[in-house]
Amino acid sequence: MKKFLSAMLLLLLLFNASTTYAARDISITLNGENIQTDVEPYIKDDRTLVPIRFISEALGYDVDWDEVARKVTVKNDSKKIELTIGEKNAVINDAVVENDVAPEITGDRTFVPVRFIAENFGVKVDWDPENYVVILEREVLDDYAQSMTELAEEFQRELALLRQYYFQDFSKYSANELFEKFEIAKSNINGIINRVESMGTDAKYEKSYEFLKEAMNIGRDMLAKYNDALLSANQDAAKQVIDLQTRLAIKISEFKSALDAESKGLQYVENQDIKSFNDADKKDGLLQDQTIQSLLDQLQ
């Protein structure tokens, strides 16, 4: 009898020592579609923790890992969340916010609380206790907004490839090979620009479409400067390429912010940092900005 009681007591102690549960498989759905994770999520302190790869691949946010600080940074164009392993306090856009459960490393993998991250990015989260399902619902863009998003992403990919040819991989190719790659990229980019311009304006997305067209025009100007800047070693053209790349990054950010607001039926409000940047640009030009000038000094 004593052995039985001792065994029962040991089981109770073991059960109460940990609040992590993985006896049942946990499923995750996003807008009704089942999402697979490469390692199983689990529940701790009544919160579901998921591998960080799920956050980047399924939800589409940028994820950075700082090995030294043991910190995870999750961000999109308007919000940044920083979580440190073992700490419940998180930082959201420089403001400290308390979380229910800390991120942790399990089996050499980083796990983060899915509800905390998803809800702070505007995703609705629900829990089906009977079937052990985390239910995520994110607003779905209509066809027009989705088309703009896809064209913007395709546009950025082509320009990133062009930058790679001219910067990281410049020494790998001859001048003729670079010119051939440039012509292919130029054709692809001009095709995207033509598709954007042929869309026409939708009243609901007037501001975001305006920003997207402006981004396309900047891209067109960049194409005209690339060969002069790098193949002909024209320093003035090189400065203009850097200027245009900065302008493009700002304009794409404006497009995404405006699209997010207008898709929700809200009016776009210009970010204060972008407003200051644009005001300075109108007054003095981007190349007067100290950060840009410092970068130029390094290239000279």
Salt bridges, closest charged atoms under 4 A:
ASP38 OD2 - ARG53 NH1 3.43
ASP38 OD2 - ARG109 NH2 2.90
GLU57 OE2 - ARG53 NE 3.89
ASP64 OD2 - LYS75 NZ 3.75
ASP77 OD2 - LYS256 NZ 3.49
GLU82 OE2 - LYS71 NZ 3.03
ASP100 OD2 - ARG47 NH2 2.80
GLU104 OE1 - LYS44 NZ 2.68
GLU119 OE2 - ARG115 NH1 2.91
ASP142 OD2 - LYS204 NZ 3.95
GLU154 OE1 - ARG195 NH2 3.21
ASP169 OD1 - LYS172 NZ 3.29
GLU197 OE2 - ARG220 NH2 3.15
GLU210 OE2 - LYS207 NZ 3.72
GLU214 OE1 - LYS251 NZ 2.74
ASP243 OD1 - ARG247 NE 2.74
GLU254 OE1 - LYS251 NZ 2.96
ASP260 OD1 - LYS264 NZ 3.46
ASP279 OD2 - LYS275 NZ 3.11
ASP281 OD2 - ARG247 NH1 2.73
